[in-house]
């Protein structure tokens, strides 16, 4: 499956003191999302045909950056994105 993301928006609240972690978390979330999407497409029934989605919005992810690792945060964000995409494609 080829996917093109034109824009990615992440809203953060209460991230004071953790601003330096946001870009690495978002970058890793995108990588995890791509890996999970590949795995889903390879192991599942697949998505046939071409589709264009004007927007996909994932469920809010509540994270305490004081107690959550970057990897945990990225994984939770990626799961929200994948769940939202799958809902639109099914």
C-alpha positions as CSV (number, residue, x, y, z in Angstrom):
1,X,0.0,0.0,0.0
2,X,1.3,3.4,-0.9
3,X,0.3,6.2,1.4
4,X,1.0,9.9,1.2
5,X,0.5,12.1,4.1
6,X,0.1,15.8,3.2
7,X,0.0,17.2,6.7
8,X,0.3,15.8,10.2
9,X,-1.1,17.7,13.1
10,X,-0.3,16.8,16.7
11,X,-1.8,18.9,19.5
12,X,0.0,18.8,22.8
13,X,-1.1,20.1,26.2
14,X,0.9,20.1,29.3
15,X,4.2,19.3,27.6
16,X,6.2,22.0,29.4
17,X,9.7,20.8,30.0
18,X,9.4,18.1,27.3
19,X,9.3,20.2,24.2
20,X,12.6,18.7,23.0
21,X,11.0,15.3,22.9
22,X,8.1,16.1,20.6
23,X,9.9,15.9,17.3
24,X,11.6,12.5,18.1
25,X,8.3,11.1,19.4
26,X,6.5,12.2,16.2
27,X,9.2,10.9,13.9
28,X,9.2,7.6,15.7
29,X,5.4,7.4,15.7
30,X,5.5,7.8,11.9
31,X,8.0,5.0,11.6
32,X,6.0,2.7,13.8
33,X,2.8,3.6,11.9
34,X,4.5,2.7,8.6
35,X,5.8,-0.6,10.0
36,X,2.4,-1.5,11.4
37,X,0.6,-0.6,8.2
38,X,3.0,-2.8,6.2
39,X,2.5,-5.7,8.6
40,X,-1.3,-5.3,8.4
41,X,-1.3,-5.2,4.6
42,X,1.0,-8.2,4.4
43,X,-0.8,-10.4,6.9
44,X,-4.4,-9.3,6.4
45,X,-7.0,-9.4,3.7
46,X,-5.5,-6.3,2.2
47,X,-7.1,-3.1,0.9
48,X,-7.9,-3.3,-2.7
49,X,-8.4,-0.4,-5.1
50,X,-7.3,3.2,-4.9
51,X,-8.7,5.5,-2.3
52,X,-8.3,9.2,-1.5
53,X,-9.2,10.3,2.0
54,X,-9.5,14.0,2.6
55,X,-8.8,13.6,6.3
56,X,-8.3,11.1,9.0
57,X,-8.4,12.0,12.7
58,X,-7.1,9.7,15.3
59,X,-8.5,9.4,18.8
60,X,-6.9,11.6,21.4
61,X,-3.9,10.0,23.1
62,X,-3.4,10.9,26.7
63,X,0.2,10.7,27.7
64,X,2.1,11.7,30.8
65,X,5.5,12.7,29.4
66,X,6.9,12.7,32.8
67,X,6.4,8.9,33.2
68,X,6.2,7.8,29.5
69,X,9.2,6.9,27.4
70,X,9.5,8.3,23.9
71,X,9.0,4.8,22.5
72,X,5.8,4.2,24.6
73,X,4.5,7.6,23.5
74,X,5.3,7.0,19.8
75,X,3.7,3.5,19.9
76,X,0.5,4.9,21.5
77,X,0.3,7.7,18.9
78,X,1.0,5.3,16.0
79,X,-1.7,2.9,17.2
80,X,-4.2,5.8,17.3
81,X,-3.3,6.7,13.7
82,X,-3.5,3.1,12.5
83,X,-6.9,2.6,14.2
84,X,-8.3,5.8,12.6
85,X,-7.0,4.8,9.1
86,X,-8.4,1.3,9.3
87,X,-11.8,2.6,10.3
88,X,-11.8,4.9,7.2
89,X,-10.7,2.1,4.9
90,X,-13.1,-0.6,6.1
